[in-house]
Amino acid sequence: KAGVTQTPRYLIKTRGQQVTLSCSPISGHRSVSWYQQTPGQGLQFLFEYFSETQRNKGNFPGRFSGRQFSNSRSEMNVSTLELGDSALYLCASSRVGQGDTQYFGPGTRLTVL
Amino acid sequence: GESVGLHLPTLSVQEGDNSIINCAYSNSASDYFIWYKQESGKGPQFIIDIRSNMDKRQGQRVTVLLNKTVKHLSLQIAATQPGDSAVYFCAENSNYQLIWGAGTKLIIKP
């Protein structure tokens, strides 16, 4: 069974731009969660989508948004990029949600200049 | 607020020795705990989990211990190998959301 895939793997943007990251979950998984990971920090939860609906949300500003499609694929968008948004963005899928074992993709490394 | 924390940010272990990585959690109502391993350049990888109705669970070379009395979780790795070098995260399920610890970096000395 194929694992979680994320595209692109690396991205360089400048301040003020916006970016869209994509995640394809494991087949059959309906929950997709997004995390931000910065050097020296743990994983900071962004949001979780289940059946095309945002079910949980972390403590991030409205510049961070996401969506999920009917095939469970998910995208997250960051608008008006700031230098502090430079991070590894991880996507995780699970069958039923946050309380279930999550399987992570390799992440997208975003650098904001 | 709810939090999961790790006692040691870095742990150095001799190859072949056993490693013990500790984690404290604050929500006594948490019912599910997971350990993940993250190697450089990769996403976290599931290692082992444990539910709150258990106090010990064993996998291949790994054991997780749960002490609900003191809200403590530990991961034991037997006969540590170079491939065990990584950052290890604990996470607790609290109100259907995973709360993550900051991570412990495990360094293997040859």
Backbone of each chain as ProteinMPNN parsed JSONL, in Angstrom:
{"seq_chain_A": "KAGVTQTPRYLIKTRGQQVTLSCSPISGHRSVSWYQQTPGQGLQFLFEYFSETQRNKGNFPGRFSGRQFSNSRSEMNVSTLELGDSALYLCASSRVGQGDTQYFGPGTRLTVL", "coords_chain_A": {"N_chain_A": [[0.86, -1.18, 0.0], [0.622, 2.169, -0.873], [2.353, 4.898, 0.687], [1.854, 7.989, 2.536], [1.904, 10.803, 0.501], [3.535, 13.857, -0.335], [3.537, 16.957, -1.984], [4.956, 20.03, -3.19], [8.307, 18.741, -2.479], [10.219, 20.532, -1.73], [10.32, 24.067, -1.398], [10.676, 27.437, -2.26], [9.922, 30.658, -1.348], [9.002, 34.166, -1.384], [8.572, 36.82, 0.988], [5.211, 37.82, 1.579], [4.137, 36.467, -0.56], [1.964, 33.735, -1.567], [1.26, 30.283, -0.819], [0.641, 26.914, -1.801], [0.259, 23.706, -0.581], [0.314, 20.179, -1.1], [-1.258, 17.067, -0.251], [-1.491, 13.6, -0.364], [-3.321, 11.094, 1.016], [-2.957, 7.826, 2.624], [-4.476, 5.146, 0.916], [-7.874, 4.704, 1.61], [-7.793, 5.988, 4.021], [-9.425, 8.522, 5.775], [-8.994, 10.742, 7.239], [-7.039, 13.635, 7.41], [-4.321, 15.309, 8.689], [-2.531, 18.303, 9.397], [0.701, 19.585, 10.118], [3.058, 21.878, 11.499], [6.539, 22.083, 11.611], [9.299, 23.361, 13.173], [12.842, 24.163, 13.516], [14.117, 22.857, 16.496], [11.661, 22.836, 17.653], [8.707, 21.036, 18.516], [6.098, 19.197, 16.954], [3.678, 21.254, 15.664], [0.302, 21.471, 15.711], [-1.809, 22.097, 13.011], [-4.344, 21.82, 11.536], [-7.124, 19.522, 11.133], [-8.694, 17.478, 8.748], [-11.633, 15.775, 7.852], [-13.562, 13.748, 5.887], [-13.973, 15.875, 4.064], [-14.424, 18.031, 5.721], [-13.386, 20.48, 8.042], [-12.291, 19.446, 11.076], [-10.837, 19.752, 13.4], [-8.82, 22.346, 14.804], [-5.757, 24.021, 15.12], [-3.762, 26.461, 16.899], [-3.296, 28.706, 15.009], [-2.84, 31.577, 12.842], [-5.363, 33.075, 10.662], [-4.246, 33.143, 8.159], [-3.401, 30.691, 7.499], [-4.825, 28.028, 5.942], [-6.956, 25.348, 4.809], [-8.102, 22.534, 2.865], [-10.143, 19.714, 1.961], [-10.594, 17.173, -0.398], [-13.042, 15.172, -2.182], [-11.842, 12.751, -2.634], [-10.252, 12.428, -0.497], [-7.773, 13.608, -0.633], [-5.727, 16.365, 0.308], [-5.191, 19.873, 0.654], [-3.13, 22.54, 1.798], [-3.0, 26.003, 2.445], [-1.047, 28.903, 2.606], [-1.235, 32.248, 3.084], [0.075, 35.522, 2.318], [2.89, 35.288, 3.089], [5.252, 35.041, 5.763], [8.537, 35.559, 7.185], [8.808, 33.885, 9.376], [7.295, 31.722, 8.733], [8.784, 29.839, 7.557], [9.49, 26.497, 7.491], [9.14, 22.94, 8.133], [6.506, 21.327, 6.7], [4.238, 19.026, 7.601], [2.194, 16.322, 6.674], [-0.284, 14.106, 7.79], [-1.986, 11.028, 7.688], [-4.88, 9.181, 8.716], [-7.127, 6.523, 9.619], [-9.505, 7.199, 11.011], [-9.092, 9.534, 12.457], [-7.679, 11.994, 14.742], [-7.351, 10.584, 17.112], [-6.433, 8.177, 16.339], [-3.85, 6.025, 15.032], [-1.453, 7.851, 13.299], [-0.074, 8.329, 10.073], [2.733, 9.541, 8.558], [3.703, 11.78, 5.917], [6.628, 12.648, 3.916], [6.985, 15.347, 4.164], [6.966, 18.884, 3.353], [9.428, 21.137, 2.681], [9.473, 24.393, 3.395], [10.808, 27.456, 2.54], [11.034, 30.794, 3.335], [11.968, 33.772, 1.977]], "CA_chain_A": [[0.0, 0.0, 0.0], [1.447, 3.366, -0.959], [2.3, 5.74, 1.871], [1.404, 9.363, 2.366], [2.793, 11.578, -0.367], [3.384, 15.295, -0.255], [4.2, 17.717, -3.045], [6.305, 19.633, -3.553], [9.152, 18.415, -1.343], [10.937, 21.753, -1.353], [9.689, 25.266, -1.958], [11.247, 28.715, -1.828], [9.018, 31.763, -1.653], [9.388, 35.427, -0.752], [7.563, 37.398, 1.882], [4.041, 38.377, 0.931], [3.549, 35.528, -1.506], [1.139, 32.697, -0.983], [1.746, 28.965, -1.222], [-0.294, 25.792, -1.637], [0.919, 22.418, -0.433], [-0.624, 19.095, -1.378], [-1.057, 15.814, 0.476], [-2.331, 12.46, -0.738], [-3.264, 10.14, 2.138], [-2.981, 6.401, 2.338], [-5.776, 4.731, 0.405], [-8.798, 4.269, 2.65], [-7.749, 6.915, 5.15], [-10.321, 9.646, 5.54], [-8.561, 11.888, 8.035], [-5.737, 14.229, 7.086], [-3.91, 16.361, 9.618], [-1.36, 19.078, 8.971], [1.543, 20.055, 11.211], [4.235, 22.694, 11.203], [7.684, 21.722, 12.439], [10.429, 24.272, 13.032], [14.02, 23.673, 14.239], [14.052, 22.976, 17.942], [10.265, 22.756, 18.096], [7.994, 19.805, 18.221], [5.098, 19.346, 15.91], [2.58, 22.153, 15.999], [-0.882, 21.055, 14.97], [-2.469, 23.15, 12.241], [-5.756, 21.448, 11.429], [-7.46, 18.171, 10.695], [-9.861, 17.354, 7.88], [-12.252, 14.45, 7.78], [-14.709, 13.787, 4.958], [-14.052, 17.211, 3.453], [-14.79, 19.034, 6.72], [-12.371, 20.729, 9.062], [-12.835, 18.912, 12.324], [-10.057, 20.311, 14.5], [-7.955, 23.434, 14.354], [-4.769, 24.458, 16.095], [-3.704, 27.879, 17.224], [-2.574, 29.413, 13.955], [-3.649, 32.674, 12.28], [-6.228, 32.773, 9.526], [-3.459, 33.019, 6.918], [-3.247, 29.259, 7.264], [-6.123, 27.417, 5.659], [-6.836, 24.073, 4.12], [-9.338, 21.916, 2.386], [-10.019, 18.299, 1.618], [-11.423, 16.824, -1.544], [-13.859, 13.963, -1.998], [-10.968, 11.566, -2.651], [-9.477, 12.573, 0.747], [-6.576, 14.432, -0.834], [-5.878, 17.63, 1.023], [-4.263, 20.968, 0.386], [-3.111, 23.646, 2.744], [-2.596, 27.25, 1.831], [-0.579, 29.963, 3.493], [-1.233, 33.509, 2.352], [0.905, 36.606, 2.864], [3.963, 34.584, 3.791], [6.182, 35.754, 6.632], [9.788, 34.813, 7.363], [8.594, 32.872, 10.408], [6.565, 30.571, 8.195], [9.757, 28.854, 7.084], [9.327, 25.309, 8.336], [8.769, 21.686, 7.478], [5.074, 21.116, 6.844], [3.986, 17.588, 7.559], [0.831, 15.851, 6.532], [-0.454, 12.76, 8.334], [-3.329, 10.481, 7.452], [-5.317, 8.081, 9.568], [-8.429, 6.021, 9.181], [-10.675, 7.868, 11.593], [-8.851, 10.851, 13.02], [-6.561, 12.317, 15.622], [-7.17, 9.58, 18.147], [-5.987, 6.958, 15.683], [-2.457, 6.098, 14.604], [-1.263, 8.688, 12.118], [1.045, 7.974, 9.212], [3.208, 10.811, 8.04], [4.431, 11.921, 4.677], [8.005, 13.131, 4.101], [6.983, 16.767, 4.456], [7.372, 19.906, 2.393], [10.306, 22.12, 3.314], [9.177, 25.732, 2.874], [11.732, 28.523, 2.92], [10.526, 32.115, 2.972], [13.087, 34.732, 1.94]], "C_chain_A": [[0.898, 1.231, 0.0], [1.268, 4.2, 0.296], [1.746, 7.108, 1.557], [2.405, 10.107, 1.484], [2.478, 13.051, -0.238], [4.139, 15.946, -1.404], [3.98, 19.202, -2.82], [7.12, 19.263, -2.323], [9.885, 19.65, -0.827], [10.318, 22.935, -2.096], [10.385, 26.493, -1.39], [10.33, 29.828, -2.301], [9.572, 33.034, -1.008], [8.234, 35.952, 0.089], [6.414, 38.001, 1.088], [3.386, 37.463, -0.078], [2.639, 34.548, -0.786], [1.597, 31.349, -1.553], [0.665, 27.923, -0.963], [0.492, 24.494, -1.614], [-0.121, 21.314, -0.578], [-0.251, 17.832, -0.621], [-2.022, 14.754, -0.036], [-2.222, 11.409, 0.356], [-3.17, 8.7, 1.652], [-4.397, 6.029, 1.89], [-6.656, 4.198, 1.533], [-8.798, 5.15, 3.886], [-8.59, 8.138, 4.832], [-9.908, 10.901, 6.298], [-7.181, 12.342, 7.588], [-5.478, 15.368, 8.064], [-2.657, 17.034, 9.102], [-0.636, 19.598, 10.207], [2.636, 20.955, 10.648], [5.343, 22.273, 12.151], [8.825, 22.674, 12.148], [11.603, 23.755, 13.854], [13.897, 23.898, 15.741], [12.652, 22.903, 18.509], [9.713, 21.374, 17.811], [7.04, 20.055, 17.079], [3.972, 20.237, 16.416], [1.399, 21.836, 15.092], [-1.547, 22.242, 14.29], [-3.968, 22.902, 12.168], [-5.904, 20.016, 10.952], [-8.709, 18.234, 9.831], [-10.322, 15.909, 7.86], [-13.482, 14.565, 6.905], [-15.004, 15.202, 4.494], [-14.414, 18.327, 4.426], [-13.634, 19.227, 7.697], [-12.952, 20.353, 10.412], [-12.116, 19.465, 13.548], [-9.145, 21.388, 13.95], [-7.011, 23.805, 15.476], [-4.78, 25.96, 16.228], [-2.842, 28.637, 16.214], [-3.468, 30.512, 13.382], [-4.401, 32.241, 11.035], [-5.505, 32.7, 8.193], [-3.263, 31.558, 6.524], [-4.638, 28.652, 7.052], [-5.908, 26.105, 4.915], [-8.168, 23.639, 3.557], [-9.062, 20.46, 2.074], [-11.012, 17.987, 0.519], [-12.137, 15.493, -1.298], [-13.019, 12.687, -2.03], [-9.998, 11.554, -1.468], [-8.169, 13.313, 0.575], [-6.804, 15.801, -0.199], [-4.842, 18.636, 0.547], [-4.281, 21.923, 1.563], [-2.524, 24.863, 2.049], [-2.108, 28.218, 2.911], [-0.518, 31.237, 2.661], [-0.324, 34.517, 3.05], [2.032, 36.037, 3.721], [4.846, 35.52, 4.597], [7.435, 34.895, 6.79], [9.609, 33.656, 8.342], [7.806, 31.667, 9.944], [7.503, 29.516, 7.628], [9.75, 27.661, 8.032], [9.17, 24.082, 7.46], [7.285, 21.477, 7.741], [4.782, 19.639, 6.588], [2.501, 17.301, 7.456], [0.779, 14.428, 7.095], [-1.865, 12.28, 8.029], [-3.614, 9.357, 8.444], [-6.708, 7.656, 9.133], [-9.576, 6.873, 9.705], [-10.371, 9.21, 12.245], [-7.719, 10.912, 14.002], [-6.33, 11.256, 16.687], [-6.648, 8.259, 17.63], [-4.513, 7.11, 15.311], [-2.356, 6.898, 13.314], [-0.002, 8.261, 11.376], [1.452, 9.23, 8.448], [3.823, 10.691, 6.653], [5.819, 12.471, 4.959], [8.088, 14.619, 4.398], [7.342, 17.627, 3.261], [8.194, 20.935, 3.144], [10.072, 23.464, 2.651], [10.192, 26.727, 3.419], [11.172, 29.84, 2.417], [11.674, 33.116, 3.076], [12.583, 36.168, 2.019]], "O_chain_A": [[1.834, 1.318, 0.795], [0.195, 4.221, 0.899], [1.238, 7.359, 0.465], [3.614, 10.036, 1.708], [1.328, 13.45, -0.058], [5.246, 15.53, -1.749], [2.931, 19.601, -2.314], [6.645, 19.463, -1.205], [10.134, 19.783, 0.371], [9.864, 22.824, -3.235], [10.648, 26.575, -0.191], [10.005, 29.933, -3.484], [10.493, 32.981, -0.192], [7.079, 35.566, -0.091], [6.627, 38.619, 0.045], [2.218, 37.646, -0.423], [2.558, 34.535, 0.443], [2.226, 31.279, -2.609], [-0.122, 28.043, -0.024], [1.289, 24.217, -2.511], [-1.287, 21.492, -0.225], [0.926, 17.562, -0.38], [-3.227, 14.99, -0.126], [-1.135, 10.885, 0.598], [-3.284, 8.402, 0.463], [-5.384, 6.536, 2.424], [-6.232, 3.345, 2.314], [-9.708, 5.065, 4.71], [-8.48, 8.717, 3.751], [-10.412, 11.991, 6.03], [-6.273, 11.53, 7.41], [-6.303, 16.265, 8.239], [-1.823, 16.406, 8.45], [-1.253, 19.993, 11.196], [3.071, 20.818, 9.505], [5.118, 22.123, 13.352], [9.27, 22.786, 11.006], [11.399, 22.987, 14.795], [13.605, 25.006, 16.191], [12.476, 22.909, 19.727], [10.218, 20.648, 16.954], [7.179, 21.024, 16.333], [3.393, 19.988, 17.473], [1.492, 21.922, 13.867], [-1.813, 23.265, 14.922], [-4.762, 23.69, 12.683], [-4.968, 19.393, 10.451], [-9.659, 18.951, 10.141], [-9.528, 14.969, 7.853], [-14.352, 15.397, 7.161], [-16.146, 15.66, 4.53], [-14.682, 19.452, 4.003], [-12.991, 18.267, 8.122], [-13.98, 20.884, 10.832], [-12.719, 19.625, 14.609], [-8.747, 21.352, 12.786], [-7.409, 23.893, 16.637], [-5.68, 26.643, 15.74], [-1.776, 29.147, 16.558], [-4.694, 30.408, 13.422], [-4.123, 31.201, 10.439], [-6.077, 32.248, 7.201], [-2.994, 31.24, 5.366], [-5.512, 28.77, 7.911], [-4.806, 25.807, 4.456], [-9.201, 24.281, 3.745], [-7.915, 20.033, 1.943], [-12.137, 18.486, 0.519], [-11.858, 14.791, -0.326], [-13.442, 11.654, -1.508], [-9.046, 10.774, -1.44], [-7.511, 13.62, 1.57], [-7.921, 16.319, -0.176], [-3.756, 18.271, 0.097], [-5.298, 22.096, 2.234], [-1.662, 24.749, 1.178], [-2.697, 28.321, 3.987], [0.177, 31.289, 1.647], [-0.003, 34.37, 4.229], [2.103, 36.283, 4.924], [5.149, 36.636, 4.177], [7.412, 33.684, 6.566], [10.184, 32.583, 8.162], [7.664, 30.694, 10.684], [7.068, 28.425, 7.262], [9.978, 27.808, 9.233], [9.082, 24.165, 6.235], [6.858, 21.453, 8.896], [5.045, 19.1, 5.513], [1.672, 17.964, 8.08], [1.704, 13.642, 6.89], [-2.822, 13.05, 8.108], [-2.707, 8.684, 8.934], [-7.376, 8.354, 8.369], [-10.494, 7.228, 8.966], [-11.296, 9.959, 12.559], [-6.899, 9.998, 14.087], [-5.193, 11.061, 17.116], [-6.442, 7.322, 18.402], [-3.995, 8.226, 15.283], [-3.088, 6.648, 12.357], [0.999, 7.883, 11.984], [0.639, 9.882, 7.792], [4.379, 9.659, 6.275], [6.157, 12.735, 6.113], [9.13, 15.11, 4.833], [7.94, 17.162, 2.291], [7.729, 21.532, 4.115], [10.425, 23.661, 1.488], [10.4, 26.815, 4.629], [10.872, 29.991, 1.232], [12.272, 33.281, 4.139], [13.382, 37.105, 2.001]]}, "seq_chain_B": "GESVGLHLPTLSVQEGDNSIINCAYSNSASDYFIWYKQESGKGPQFIIDIRSNMDKRQGQRVTVLLNKTVKHLSLQIAATQPGDSAVYFCAENSNYQLIWGAGTKLIIKP", "coords_chain_B": {"N_chain_B": [[-2.214, 24.574, 30.774], [-2.999, 21.687, 28.706], [-0.329, 19.463, 28.182], [2.507, 17.806, 26.803], [5.603, 16.702, 27.737], [9.181, 16.298, 27.497], [11.861, 14.899, 29.381], [14.614, 15.017, 28.743], [16.355, 16.699, 26.291], [18.409, 15.712, 24.626], [19.941, 12.568, 24.237], [22.627, 10.505, 24.76], [23.907, 7.406, 23.877], [25.713, 4.407, 24.268], [26.519, 2.257, 21.6], [24.783, -0.764, 21.435], [24.004, -0.744, 24.06], [21.11, -0.33, 26.222], [18.453, 1.994, 25.615], [16.632, 4.579, 27.19], [13.934, 6.598, 26.905], [12.196, 9.305, 28.139], [8.975, 10.675, 29.024], [6.644, 13.1, 30.034], [3.25, 13.649, 30.824], [0.329, 15.725, 31.079], [-2.43, 15.552, 31.173], [-4.617, 13.705, 32.839], [-6.775, 12.387, 31.826], [-6.152, 11.474, 29.337], [-6.14, 8.852, 26.961], [-4.704, 7.394, 25.184], [-1.539, 6.733, 23.861], [1.36, 7.468, 21.978], [4.444, 6.627, 20.44], [6.773, 8.125, 18.298], [9.27, 8.041, 15.746], [11.653, 10.102, 14.269], [13.668, 10.398, 11.62], [16.447, 12.128, 10.176], [15.446, 14.396, 7.716], [13.119, 13.086, 7.125], [9.601, 12.245, 7.558], [7.825, 11.795, 10.702], [7.777, 8.496, 12.063], [5.692, 5.886, 12.971], [6.177, 4.06, 15.973], [5.368, 2.584, 18.331], [2.436, 2.032, 20.285], [0.226, 2.656, 23.104], [-2.534, 1.94, 25.166], [-4.576, 3.415, 27.72], [-5.475, 1.491, 29.442], [-3.534, -0.274, 29.826], [-0.241, -1.034, 31.142], [2.126, -1.677, 30.095], [3.729, -2.41, 27.044], [5.039, -4.391, 24.472], [7.226, -4.359, 21.66], [9.114, -5.069, 18.734], [12.221, -5.063, 19.898], [11.562, -2.764, 21.242], [9.932, -1.255, 24.045], [7.152, 0.072, 25.644], [6.319, 1.859, 28.506], [3.798, 2.722, 30.761], [2.933, 4.85, 33.284], [0.404, 5.7, 35.041], [-0.1, 6.82, 37.464], [1.862, 8.709, 38.051], [1.768, 10.03, 35.727], [3.494, 9.407, 33.51], [5.469, 8.38, 30.798], [7.435, 6.047, 29.056], [9.942, 5.062, 26.696], [11.635, 2.257, 25.845], [14.503, 1.102, 24.297], [16.015, -1.713, 23.21], [19.369, -2.964, 23.049], [20.697, -0.857, 21.482], [21.108, 0.444, 18.223], [23.05, 1.863, 15.478], [21.189, 2.715, 13.571], [19.116, 3.566, 15.099], [19.432, 6.154, 15.696], [17.908, 9.202, 15.941], [15.186, 11.572, 16.263], [12.934, 11.313, 18.877], [9.526, 11.297, 19.488], [6.906, 11.672, 21.831], [3.374, 11.326, 22.066], [0.121, 12.236, 23.133], [-3.287, 11.281, 23.265], [-5.719, 13.51, 23.635], [-8.873, 14.515, 24.259], [-9.615, 13.754, 21.655], [-7.599, 14.805, 20.144], [-4.238, 14.832, 19.131], [-1.608, 15.54, 21.28], [1.583, 16.752, 21.197], [4.908, 16.017, 22.324], [8.054, 17.78, 22.76], [10.232, 16.431, 21.746], [13.033, 14.144, 21.794], [16.408, 13.883, 21.116], [18.175, 11.154, 20.067], [21.384, 9.957, 20.31], [23.814, 7.825, 19.054], [26.654, 6.381, 20.249], [29.639, 5.098, 18.904]], "CA_chain_B": [[-2.963, 23.844, 29.773], [-2.535, 20.323, 28.493], [0.991, 19.451, 27.545], [3.335, 16.616, 26.894], [6.984, 17.174, 27.704], [10.248, 15.324, 27.59], [12.808, 15.296, 30.388], [15.929, 15.257, 28.194], [16.328, 16.996, 24.865], [19.407, 14.896, 23.93], [20.379, 11.395, 24.962], [23.736, 9.79, 24.104], [23.946, 6.027, 24.343], [26.702, 3.545, 23.613], [25.953, 1.213, 20.739], [24.623, -2.047, 22.113], [23.336, -0.539, 25.341], [19.678, -0.026, 26.16], [18.1, 3.414, 25.7], [15.341, 4.888, 27.816], [13.492, 7.961, 26.624], [11.088, 9.58, 29.039], [7.975, 11.66, 28.606], [5.631, 13.4, 31.032], [2.042, 14.237, 30.27], [-0.366, 16.438, 32.152], [-3.857, 15.291, 31.202], [-4.869, 12.364, 33.361], [-7.861, 11.77, 31.058], [-5.645, 10.948, 28.063], [-6.361, 7.414, 26.941], [-3.949, 6.738, 24.115], [-0.217, 7.344, 23.78], [2.101, 6.935, 20.827], [5.832, 7.038, 20.22], [7.192, 8.242, 16.907], [10.692, 8.23, 15.481], [11.852, 10.925, 13.091], [15.031, 10.467, 11.125], [16.754, 13.367, 9.477], [14.91, 14.521, 6.367], [11.923, 12.26, 6.932], [8.488, 12.48, 8.455], [7.784, 10.878, 11.847], [7.373, 7.127, 11.775], [5.076, 5.215, 14.127], [6.969, 2.989, 16.574], [4.563, 1.742, 19.206], [1.422, 2.787, 21.016], [-0.3, 1.997, 24.291], [-3.79, 2.515, 25.651], [-4.476, 3.703, 29.149], [-5.847, 0.325, 30.242], [-2.345, -1.113, 29.898], [0.905, -0.333, 31.689], [3.33, -2.091, 29.367], [3.506, -3.039, 25.745], [6.332, -4.685, 23.854], [7.32, -4.575, 20.235], [10.409, -5.626, 18.394], [13.305, -4.308, 20.532], [11.041, -1.594, 21.944], [8.92, -1.455, 25.077], [6.606, 1.312, 26.178], [5.786, 1.731, 29.851], [2.895, 3.804, 31.123], [2.666, 4.972, 34.708], [-0.669, 6.692, 35.119], [-0.065, 7.447, 38.791], [2.707, 9.902, 37.965], [1.604, 10.558, 34.375], [4.802, 9.256, 32.898], [5.549, 7.427, 29.684], [8.817, 5.846, 28.643], [10.239, 4.184, 25.565], [12.886, 1.546, 26.031], [15.028, 0.471, 23.094], [17.034, -2.701, 23.6], [20.525, -3.15, 22.165], [20.619, 0.281, 20.561], [21.902, 0.33, 16.999], [23.233, 3.157, 14.792], [19.949, 3.089, 12.887], [18.154, 4.123, 16.056], [19.684, 7.595, 15.811], [16.736, 9.932, 15.452], [14.452, 12.3, 17.294], [11.786, 10.52, 19.308], [8.418, 12.094, 20.004], [5.733, 11.039, 22.41], [2.139, 12.066, 21.826], [-1.018, 11.727, 23.884], [-4.593, 11.606, 22.716], [-6.496, 14.245, 24.622], [-10.066, 15.083, 23.615], [-9.572, 13.405, 20.235], [-6.531, 15.527, 19.464], [-2.923, 14.411, 19.594], [-0.738, 16.56, 21.839], [2.936, 16.244, 20.955], [6.045, 16.5, 23.084], [9.048, 18.552, 22.006], [11.17, 15.512, 21.102], [14.346, 13.835, 22.358], [17.348, 13.413, 20.107], [18.971, 10.008, 20.516], [22.677, 9.872, 19.627], [24.449, 6.54, 19.318], [28.116, 6.449, 20.248], [30.193, 3.814, 18.43]], "C_chain_B": [[-2.425, 22.437, 29.616], [-1.186, 20.36, 27.801], [1.637, 18.097, 27.723], [4.763, 17.091, 26.811], [7.971, 16.057, 27.871], [11.278, 15.824, 28.58], [14.139, 15.702, 29.795], [15.823, 15.568, 26.718], [17.303, 16.148, 24.055], [19.836, 13.756, 24.83], [21.46, 10.7, 24.156], [23.869, 8.411, 24.723], [25.01, 5.262, 23.572], [25.989, 2.496, 22.767], [25.918, -0.113, 21.483], [23.955, -1.935, 23.474], [21.842, -0.316, 25.125], [19.465, 1.488, 26.303], [16.749, 3.553, 26.382], [15.036, 6.355, 27.578], [12.219, 8.209, 27.409], [10.19, 10.694, 28.54], [6.982, 11.841, 29.752], [4.409, 13.985, 30.339], [1.219, 14.813, 31.414], [-1.85, 16.113, 32.249], [-4.137, 13.866, 31.637], [-5.988, 11.649, 32.612], [-7.393, 11.219, 29.709], [-5.694, 9.436, 28.067], [-5.528, 6.669, 25.901], [-2.649, 7.489, 23.939], [0.574, 6.655, 22.67], [3.538, 7.455, 20.877], [6.115, 7.03, 18.724], [8.699, 8.465, 16.852], [10.82, 9.07, 14.215], [13.331, 10.982, 12.744], [15.204, 11.73, 10.299], [16.19, 13.353, 8.056], [13.656, 13.718, 6.092], [10.809, 12.698, 7.86], [8.53, 11.509, 9.624], [7.231, 9.513, 11.45], [6.843, 6.49, 13.053], [5.99, 4.103, 14.643], [6.065, 2.036, 17.333], [3.548, 2.623, 19.91], [0.968, 1.991, 22.232], [-1.572, 2.701, 24.726], [-3.72, 2.595, 27.165], [-4.886, 2.533, 30.028], [-4.689, -0.681, 30.352], [-1.235, -0.333, 30.583], [2.206, -0.711, 30.989], [2.924, -2.711, 28.046], [4.846, -3.222, 25.072], [6.196, -4.858, 22.364], [8.661, -5.223, 19.95], [11.505, -4.681, 18.884], [12.823, -3.049, 21.26], [9.963, -1.999, 22.938], [8.446, -0.081, 25.523], [5.999, 1.008, 27.541], [4.941, 2.952, 30.165], [2.633, 3.762, 32.616], [1.645, 6.086, 34.894], [-0.66, 7.433, 36.447], [0.732, 8.748, 38.75], [2.665, 10.515, 36.57], [2.919, 10.582, 33.618], [4.783, 8.131, 31.881], [7.02, 7.25, 29.335], [8.903, 4.877, 27.474], [11.597, 3.558, 25.817], [13.275, 0.873, 24.715], [16.15, -0.454, 23.516], [18.139, -2.757, 22.561], [20.557, -2.089, 21.065], [21.606, 0.145, 19.403], [22.068, 1.707, 16.349], [21.968, 3.637, 14.087], [18.879, 3.641, 13.807], [18.362, 5.622, 16.255], [18.553, 8.366, 15.16], [16.232, 10.821, 16.574], [13.192, 11.505, 17.602], [10.754, 11.445, 19.954], [7.402, 11.203, 20.695], [4.528, 11.924, 22.105], [1.027, 11.423, 22.64], [-2.311, 12.161, 23.197], [-5.423, 12.243, 23.816], [-7.658, 14.909, 23.903], [-9.997, 14.939, 22.094], [-8.579, 14.248, 19.449], [-5.206, 15.047, 20.034], [-2.129, 15.622, 20.073], [0.676, 16.003, 21.808], [3.943, 16.844, 21.924], [7.051, 17.165, 22.166], [10.07, 17.659, 21.309], [12.462, 15.338, 21.876], [15.228, 13.303, 21.249], [18.197, 12.302, 20.698], [20.228, 9.919, 19.657], [23.34, 8.57, 20.033], [25.966, 6.69, 19.196], [28.687, 5.096, 19.836], [31.071, 3.136, 19.479]], "O_chain_B": [[-1.496, 22.041, 30.32], [-0.943, 21.199, 26.934], [1.349, 17.355, 28.663], [5.106, 17.825, 25.885], [7.62, 14.976, 28.342], [11.556, 17.021, 28.636], [14.756, 16.647, 30.287], [15.257, 14.778, 25.962], [17.037, 15.887, 22.882], [20.066, 13.94, 26.025], [21.242, 10.343, 22.998], [23.936, 8.268, 25.944], [25.18, 5.454, 22.368], [24.98, 1.925, 23.182], [26.909, -0.526, 22.086], [23.405, -2.91, 23.984], [21.377, -0.138, 23.999], [20.202, 2.167, 27.018], [15.844, 2.745, 26.174], [15.785, 7.238, 27.997], [11.277, 7.419, 27.351], [10.595, 11.538, 27.741], [6.536, 10.87, 30.363], [4.537, 14.736, 29.372], [1.394, 14.434, 32.573], [-2.472, 16.364, 33.282], [-3.914, 12.924, 30.876], [-6.139, 10.434, 32.744], [-8.167, 10.563, 29.012], [-5.331, 8.802, 29.058], [-5.641, 5.451, 25.763], [-2.633, 8.719, 23.875], [0.474, 5.447, 22.455], [3.795, 8.58, 21.304], [5.766, 6.101, 17.995], [9.308, 8.999, 17.779], [10.173, 8.785, 13.208], [14.137, 11.544, 13.485], [14.242, 12.313, 9.797], [16.428, 12.417, 7.292], [13.179, 13.672, 4.958], [11.036, 13.427, 8.826], [9.212, 10.487, 9.542], [6.336, 9.404, 10.611], [7.489, 6.556, 14.099], [6.513, 3.305, 13.864], [5.997, 0.845, 17.031], [3.776, 3.817, 20.107], [1.283, 0.809, 22.371], [-1.666, 3.926, 24.657], [-2.907, 1.926, 27.802], [-4.671, 2.57, 31.239], [-4.843, -1.777, 30.89], [-1.272, 0.898, 30.609], [3.258, -0.132, 31.261], [1.929, -3.427, 27.941], [5.691, -2.327, 25.093], [5.218, -5.41, 21.86], [9.264, -5.847, 20.823], [11.684, -3.601, 18.321], [13.64, -2.338, 21.844], [9.196, -2.936, 22.716], [9.253, 0.82, 25.751], [5.265, 0.035, 27.71], [5.328, 4.082, 29.865], [2.167, 2.754, 33.147], [1.99, 7.268, 34.902], [-1.162, 8.553, 36.538], [0.333, 9.755, 39.335], [3.441, 11.421, 36.266], [3.384, 11.624, 33.156], [4.168, 7.084, 32.082], [7.771, 8.225, 29.325], [8.055, 4.003, 27.294], [12.592, 4.263, 25.984], [12.474, 0.167, 24.103], [17.13, -0.015, 24.118], [17.897, -2.62, 21.362], [20.457, -2.398, 19.877], [22.769, -0.215, 19.586], [21.3, 2.622, 16.645], [21.711, 4.839, 14.019], [17.849, 4.131, 13.344], [17.555, 6.281, 16.91], [18.276, 8.201, 13.972], [16.772, 10.826, 17.681], [12.475, 11.079, 16.696], [11.065, 12.251, 20.831], [7.076, 10.119, 20.211], [4.667, 13.132, 21.911], [1.0, 10.205, 22.814], [-2.408, 13.25, 22.631], [-5.781, 11.596, 24.8], [-7.456, 15.764, 23.04], [-10.283, 15.878, 21.351], [-8.702, 14.39, 18.233], [-5.058, 14.874, 21.243], [-1.996, 16.61, 19.351], [0.937, 14.919, 22.328], [3.851, 18.014, 22.298], [6.917, 17.119, 20.943], [10.717, 18.104, 20.36], [12.933, 16.266, 22.534], [14.846, 12.384, 20.525], [18.86, 12.494, 21.717], [20.149, 9.819, 18.432], [23.418, 8.247, 21.218], [26.478, 7.083, 18.148], [28.27, 4.062, 20.358], [31.606, 2.055, 19.231]]}, "name": "protein", "num_of_chains": 2, "seq": "KAGVTQTPRYLIKTRGQQVTLSCSPISGHRSVSWYQQTPGQGLQFLFEYFSETQRNKGNFPGRFSGRQFSNSRSEMNVSTLELGDSALYLCASSRVGQGDTQYFGPGTRLTVLGESVGLHLPTLSVQEGDNSIINCAYSNSASDYFIWYKQESGKGPQFIIDIRSNMDKRQGQRVTVLLNKTVKHLSLQIAATQPGDSAVYFCAENSNYQLIWGAGTKLIIKP"}
